[in-house]
């Protein structure tokens, strides 16, 4: 009787989950410092309305970005993209130099 029992097919091998990555944030700004090796400091300006008065005000923020070839210089317009943490402060990398 044990030989006559139906055997279930062997389990299918586990398939890895499809790799999906969210869209990474990008920012455009001006390089305010390039004196460090492979690191630039980028200042971005965002225009938002004041919460109470509604007037458009500028918000400035500094980002430390990785510049592998040291191609960006002070005063350049650059595009940076979010990436994994590279150091204590660097979480962005240089994508392109828009304007010299």
C-alpha positions as CSV (number, residue, x, y, z in Angstrom):
1,X,0.0,0.0,0.0
2,X,2.8,2.4,0.7
3,X,4.1,2.0,-2.8
4,X,0.7,2.9,-4.3
5,X,0.4,6.3,-2.5
6,X,0.6,9.3,-4.8
7,X,3.8,11.2,-4.3
8,X,3.7,15.0,-4.5
9,X,6.1,16.6,-7.1
10,X,9.4,17.9,-5.7
11,X,9.2,21.5,-4.5
12,X,10.1,24.1,-7.0
13,X,13.4,26.0,-6.3
14,X,12.9,29.3,-4.5
15,X,13.0,32.3,-6.9
16,X,14.7,35.4,-5.6
17,X,12.4,38.4,-5.2
18,X,12.6,40.8,-8.2
19,X,15.0,43.7,-7.5
20,X,13.0,47.0,-7.4
21,X,14.6,50.2,-6.3
22,X,12.8,53.4,-5.6
23,X,13.5,56.5,-7.5
24,X,16.5,58.3,-6.0
25,X,16.3,61.9,-5.2
26,X,18.3,64.4,-7.3
27,X,19.2,68.0,-6.5
28,X,20.7,70.8,-8.5
29,X,22.9,73.3,-6.9
30,X,26.1,75.4,-6.8
31,X,29.5,74.1,-5.6
32,X,30.6,76.2,-2.7
33,X,33.7,74.2,-1.8
34,X,35.8,71.7,-3.6
35,X,39.0,71.9,-1.5
36,X,38.5,68.4,-0.1
37,X,39.8,65.3,-1.9
38,X,36.9,63.6,-3.8
39,X,34.3,65.6,-1.9
40,X,32.4,68.7,-2.9
41,X,29.9,70.8,-0.9
42,X,26.8,71.8,-2.9
43,X,24.4,74.5,-1.8
44,X,20.8,74.1,-3.1
45,X,18.2,76.8,-3.1
46,X,14.5,75.8,-2.7
47,X,11.8,78.4,-3.0
48,X,8.8,77.7,-0.8
49,X,5.9,79.8,0.5
50,X,6.1,81.0,4.1
51,X,3.7,78.9,6.2
52,X,1.9,81.9,7.8
53,X,2.4,84.8,5.4
54,X,2.6,83.1,2.0
55,X,5.5,85.1,0.7
56,X,8.0,83.0,-1.3
57,X,11.2,82.6,0.7
58,X,14.5,80.9,-0.2
59,X,15.7,77.9,1.8
60,X,19.4,77.1,1.4
61,X,20.8,73.7,2.3
62,X,24.3,72.2,2.1
63,X,25.0,68.7,0.9
64,X,28.3,66.9,0.9
65,X,28.7,64.9,-2.3
66,X,31.2,62.4,-3.6
67,X,33.2,63.5,-6.7
68,X,35.4,60.6,-7.7
69,X,37.4,62.5,-10.4
70,X,37.6,65.8,-8.7
71,X,36.0,67.4,-11.8
72,X,33.7,70.0,-10.1
73,X,35.1,73.3,-9.0
74,X,33.8,76.1,-6.9
75,X,31.1,78.1,-8.7
76,X,30.0,75.2,-11.0
77,X,26.3,74.2,-11.3
78,X,26.0,70.5,-10.7
79,X,23.4,67.7,-10.3
80,X,23.8,65.3,-7.4
81,X,22.0,62.1,-6.6
82,X,21.2,60.3,-3.4
83,X,23.3,57.2,-2.6
84,X,24.3,55.0,0.3
85,X,26.2,56.5,3.2
86,X,29.8,57.0,2.1
87,X,31.1,58.7,5.3
88,X,29.8,60.5,8.3
89,X,28.3,63.4,6.2
90,X,28.3,62.1,2.6
91,X,25.1,60.6,1.3
92,X,25.1,62.1,-2.2
93,X,27.2,61.6,-5.3
94,X,28.0,63.8,-8.3
95,X,26.0,63.0,-11.4
96,X,27.1,65.7,-13.8
97,X,28.5,69.2,-14.1
98,X,25.8,71.3,-15.7
99,X,27.6,74.5,-16.2
100,X,31.3,75.5,-15.6
